[in-house]
Amino acid sequence: MPDSAVPILPSLPFYQPTADECALFEHAYDHRLPLLLKGPTGCGKTRFVAHMAAKLGRPLYTVSCHDDLTAADLTGRYLLKGGDTVWTDGPLTRAVREGAICYLDEVVEARKDVTVVLHPLTDDRRILPLDRTGETLEAPPGFMLVVSYNPGYQNVLKALKPSTRQRFLAVEFDFPPPEREIPIVATESGLPENRVAPLVRLANALRALKGQDLEEGVSTRLLIYCATLIRSGMKPERAIRAALIEPLTDDPDIRAALLRVAEVTLG
């Protein structure tokens, strides 16, 4: 079973909006519409969902999807307990029963049978059939389904079918512009903005290499890690290498090139 058996209770996590994504989420929630978040790893999609769930006062079930995640992992299964066979709800079923928000992170990583289970919840029926128990659950007004994926990792075998994508409203995420990213990183790490600004400048220089030497650019999450290390007393050069260079590549030549970019960018 996924490790999200206990819902995250609402408590407003810090989130800095970059456009109208908060208003869009609220409209989707009010009108019982499912939402698809698209964007690179570490740009704030998961934090955004946690923020909105807390703002709306709804419990949140988060599931990190992976290759072995099945529909039964989401809906539930019969388990042996004390010699008896007992039905145990999965996180999606619990979210429907409780009127919670269910967030499936990187949904394209899950097995194909997962999307089949989601379809009845993403149209005007808003139902979850449980074949093994004979139940058909109707989602209450408080239930909302949110999924996300990183288009940069898509391939023929791991892509949302158009028939699935068109069941969702969609909002595209990207890394914030510097004037927004700097206060985000400063708030999360405790490092002053004047010391964060050069790190953000470096991150954008490295992001510009995506598609050339790098598969993925520096995430806002990694920037926060780097700033946190510096705030704790680590030398900036070591923090930058540990948080902004090493996670991006294992290739020694590319790593050396990235270090040169850092030297040039930061002087």
Disulfide bonds with the S-S distance in Angstrom:
none
